[in-house]
């Protein structure tokens, strides 16, 4: 009996035995950690997902807030796309697409809308009506009214100018009226340019040419025009008009 007691006493006091039991406990804890923590992480059980919100039409601040609310990040791409429905600067295309399920924390790439594409109205002076139609179509513009005007030097059927004028900016799909020469017409008078002249002086010249003063509209000067000077007329300068035609003016306020 004394030997058995001594053996158990040795087990209790032996450093080797204590280390062995401590090692066993550590192995059990490690096994539990692998089973309950490591394996779920590697299998994706701890990775949550969420539905990607629809960002189309949102401003940058609105889109960033909508993504942040469900745990996503936003990346706005430098390049944009033209679009007739979504205003410029707002979200147009996103990846992943709206409605997809994605891992929380993922970055959603967003392409901005550039709005409706702007084009420069081509110079059609000297072209035939058919050539003018083709040129406008290629530029993404729509031919509007065909207006006949008298002109001494431009042959009949050839474009004198457009309205709006060549070089102006228009949106794709906008209408451009085309003024076609009807040849020299007797009894008509050339309307000169009055742009930049004081309106009081212009009234005298208009009457001397046989025309009448129509409506006078004042607008805020945006390009440094002096007050009371002519910005534009309607009809436009360069047209041959019948006597007593009313000329409307836009002048700087």
C-alpha positions as CSV (number, residue, x, y, z in Angstrom):
1,X,0.0,0.0,0.0
2,X,2.8,2.4,0.8
3,X,4.2,2.0,-2.7
4,X,0.8,2.8,-4.3
5,X,0.5,5.9,-2.2
6,X,3.9,7.0,-3.1
7,X,3.1,6.5,-6.8
8,X,0.0,8.7,-6.6
9,X,1.9,11.3,-4.6
10,X,4.5,11.3,-7.3
11,X,1.9,11.8,-10.0
12,X,0.5,14.9,-8.2
13,X,3.9,16.5,-7.6
14,X,5.7,15.5,-10.8
15,X,6.4,18.4,-13.2
16,X,6.3,16.0,-16.2
17,X,2.7,15.0,-15.4
18,X,1.6,18.6,-14.9
19,X,3.1,19.5,-18.2
20,X,1.4,16.6,-19.9
21,X,-2.0,17.5,-18.6
22,X,-1.5,21.1,-19.5
23,X,-0.6,20.0,-23.1
24,X,-3.7,17.9,-23.3
25,X,-5.9,20.9,-22.2
26,X,-4.2,23.1,-24.8
27,X,-4.8,20.5,-27.5
28,X,-8.5,20.4,-26.6
29,X,-8.8,24.2,-26.7
30,X,-7.0,24.4,-30.0
31,X,-9.3,21.7,-31.5
32,X,-12.4,23.6,-30.4
33,X,-11.0,26.9,-31.8
34,X,-10.4,25.2,-35.2
35,X,-13.8,23.7,-35.2
36,X,-15.8,26.7,-34.1
37,X,-13.8,29.6,-35.5
38,X,-11.2,28.8,-38.1
39,X,-13.3,26.4,-40.2
40,X,-16.4,28.7,-40.4
41,X,-14.1,31.6,-41.5
42,X,-12.5,29.5,-44.3
43,X,-15.9,28.2,-45.3
44,X,-17.4,31.7,-45.6
45,X,-19.9,31.3,-42.8
46,X,-18.8,34.6,-41.2
47,X,-18.8,36.6,-44.4
48,X,-22.2,38.4,-44.6
49,X,-23.8,39.6,-47.8
50,X,-26.2,42.3,-48.8
51,X,-28.2,43.4,-51.8
52,X,-26.5,46.1,-53.9
53,X,-28.9,49.2,-54.1
54,X,-29.9,50.8,-57.3
55,X,-27.8,54.0,-57.7
56,X,-29.0,55.2,-61.1
57,X,-29.7,58.9,-61.1
58,X,-28.2,59.6,-57.7
59,X,-25.7,62.3,-57.0
60,X,-22.3,61.3,-55.7
61,X,-23.2,62.1,-52.1
62,X,-26.5,60.2,-52.4
63,X,-24.9,57.1,-53.9
64,X,-22.0,57.1,-51.4
65,X,-24.6,57.3,-48.5
66,X,-26.8,54.5,-50.0
67,X,-23.8,52.2,-50.3
68,X,-22.4,53.0,-46.9
69,X,-25.8,52.3,-45.3
70,X,-25.5,48.6,-46.3
71,X,-21.8,48.2,-45.8
72,X,-20.4,48.8,-49.3
73,X,-17.8,51.2,-50.6
74,X,-18.0,53.5,-53.7
75,X,-15.5,54.1,-56.4
76,X,-16.4,56.7,-59.1
77,X,-14.6,56.0,-62.4
78,X,-12.9,58.9,-64.2
79,X,-14.5,58.1,-67.6
80,X,-18.2,58.8,-68.2
81,X,-20.9,58.1,-70.7
82,X,-23.3,60.3,-72.6
83,X,-27.0,59.7,-71.7
84,X,-30.2,61.6,-72.6
85,X,-32.1,60.5,-69.5
86,X,-29.7,60.8,-66.6
87,X,-28.4,64.3,-65.9
88,X,-24.7,65.0,-66.1
89,X,-22.7,64.1,-62.9
90,X,-25.2,61.5,-61.6
91,X,-24.7,57.7,-61.4
92,X,-25.4,56.0,-64.7
93,X,-23.8,52.5,-64.6
94,X,-22.7,50.4,-61.6
95,X,-20.8,47.2,-61.1
96,X,-22.0,45.0,-59.4
97,X,-25.5,45.7,-60.9
98,X,-28.4,46.7,-58.7
99,X,-30.2,43.8,-57.0
100,X,-27.1,41.5,-56.9
101,X,-26.0,40.0,-53.6
102,X,-22.4,40.8,-52.8
103,X,-20.1,40.5,-49.8
104,X,-20.4,43.4,-47.3
105,X,-17.3,45.6,-47.7
106,X,-17.1,45.2,-51.4
107,X,-16.4,48.2,-53.6
108,X,-19.0,49.2,-56.1
109,X,-17.7,50.9,-59.3
110,X,-19.8,53.7,-60.6
111,X,-19.8,55.4,-64.0
112,X,-21.0,59.0,-64.2
113,X,-23.5,60.3,-66.8
114,X,-22.1,63.1,-69.1
115,X,-25.6,64.1,-69.9
116,X,-26.8,64.8,-73.4
117,X,-23.9,65.1,-75.8
118,X,-23.2,68.6,-77.1
119,X,-22.2,69.2,-80.7
120,X,-21.1,72.2,-82.7
121,X,-23.5,73.2,-85.5
122,X,-21.6,72.7,-88.7
123,X,-21.1,75.4,-91.3
124,X,-23.5,74.7,-94.2
125,X,-23.0,77.9,-96.2
126,X,-22.5,77.0,-99.8
127,X,-23.9,73.5,-99.6
128,X,-27.0,72.2,-101.4
129,X,-30.1,71.4,-99.4
130,X,-29.4,67.6,-99.7
131,X,-25.8,68.1,-98.5
132,X,-27.0,70.1,-95.6
133,X,-29.5,67.4,-94.6
134,X,-26.7,64.7,-94.7
135,X,-24.3,66.9,-92.7
136,X,-26.8,67.7,-90.0
137,X,-27.7,64.0,-89.7
138,X,-24.1,62.9,-89.3
139,X,-23.7,65.5,-86.6
140,X,-26.6,64.1,-84.7
141,X,-28.9,67.1,-85.4
142,X,-32.3,67.3,-87.0
143,X,-33.1,69.5,-90.0
144,X,-35.9,71.8,-89.2
145,X,-37.6,74.4,-91.4
146,X,-36.3,75.2,-94.9
147,X,-36.6,79.0,-95.1
148,X,-36.0,80.7,-98.4
149,X,-34.2,84.0,-98.4
150,X,-33.0,86.4,-101.1
151,X,-29.3,86.8,-101.7
152,X,-27.4,88.5,-104.5
153,X,-24.3,86.3,-104.6
154,X,-25.4,82.9,-103.4
155,X,-27.1,80.9,-106.1
156,X,-30.7,79.7,-105.8
157,X,-31.1,76.4,-103.8
158,X,-27.8,76.9,-101.9
159,X,-27.6,77.3,-98.1
160,X,-27.0,80.9,-96.9
161,X,-26.8,80.1,-93.2
162,X,-28.5,78.1,-90.4
163,X,-30.5,79.1,-87.3
164,X,-28.9,78.7,-84.8
165,X,-25.7,79.9,-86.5
166,X,-22.8,77.8,-87.4
167,X,-20.3,77.4,-84.6
168,X,-23.0,77.6,-81.9
169,X,-23.4,74.6,-79.5
170,X,-26.5,72.4,-79.6
171,X,-27.5,69.2,-78.0
172,X,-27.8,66.0,-80.0
173,X,-31.3,65.7,-81.4
174,X,-31.8,69.5,-81.5
175,X,-33.5,71.1,-84.6
176,X,-31.6,73.4,-86.9
177,X,-33.4,75.5,-89.4
178,X,-31.7,76.0,-92.8
179,X,-32.0,79.2,-94.8
180,X,-31.8,78.5,-98.6
181,X,-31.1,81.1,-101.2
182,X,-34.0,82.0,-103.5
183,X,-31.6,84.0,-105.6
184,X,-31.7,87.8,-105.9
185,X,-35.2,89.1,-105.3
186,X,-36.2,92.6,-106.5
187,X,-37.6,95.0,-104.0
188,X,-35.9,93.4,-101.0
189,X,-33.3,95.1,-98.8
190,X,-30.3,93.5,-97.1
191,X,-30.5,93.6,-93.3
192,X,-27.0,94.6,-92.0
193,X,-25.5,93.6,-88.6
194,X,-26.3,96.0,-85.8
195,X,-24.5,94.0,-83.1
196,X,-22.6,96.2,-80.7
197,X,-24.3,99.4,-81.8
198,X,-26.4,101.6,-79.4
199,X,-30.1,100.9,-79.9
200,X,-31.0,104.6,-80.3
201,X,-28.7,104.9,-83.3
202,X,-30.0,101.7,-84.7
203,X,-33.6,102.9,-84.7
204,X,-32.6,105.7,-87.2
205,X,-30.8,103.3,-89.5
206,X,-33.7,100.8,-89.5
207,X,-36.1,103.5,-90.6
208,X,-33.7,104.7,-93.3
209,X,-33.5,101.1,-94.7
210,X,-37.3,101.1,-94.9
211,X,-37.8,98.6,-92.0
212,X,-39.8,99.0,-88.8
213,X,-38.7,98.6,-85.2
214,X,-40.4,95.6,-83.6
215,X,-40.0,94.3,-80.0
216,X,-37.0,95.3,-77.9
217,X,-36.0,92.8,-75.2
218,X,-33.4,93.5,-72.6
219,X,-31.2,90.8,-71.1
220,X,-28.3,90.7,-68.6
221,X,-25.0,91.2,-70.4
222,X,-22.9,88.0,-70.1
223,X,-20.0,88.8,-72.4
224,X,-19.2,92.3,-71.4
225,X,-21.6,94.0,-73.8
226,X,-22.1,97.7,-73.1
227,X,-25.6,98.8,-71.8
228,X,-28.2,99.6,-74.5
229,X,-26.2,97.9,-77.3
230,X,-27.6,95.3,-79.7
231,X,-26.8,91.7,-79.0
232,X,-28.8,90.1,-81.8
233,X,-31.7,90.7,-84.1
234,X,-34.6,88.8,-85.6
235,X,-34.6,88.3,-88.6
236,X,-30.8,87.7,-88.6
237,X,-28.3,90.0,-90.4
238,X,-27.6,89.0,-94.0
239,X,-31.3,88.4,-94.9
240,X,-32.9,90.3,-97.8
241,X,-36.2,91.6,-96.5
242,X,-39.3,93.3,-97.8
243,X,-39.9,97.0,-96.8
244,X,-41.8,97.5,-93.6
245,X,-40.5,94.2,-92.2
246,X,-40.4,94.5,-88.4
247,X,-37.0,93.9,-86.8
248,X,-36.9,92.6,-83.2
249,X,-33.9,93.4,-81.0
250,X,-32.2,91.9,-78.0
251,X,-30.1,94.5,-76.2
252,X,-27.8,94.5,-73.2
253,X,-29.4,95.8,-70.0
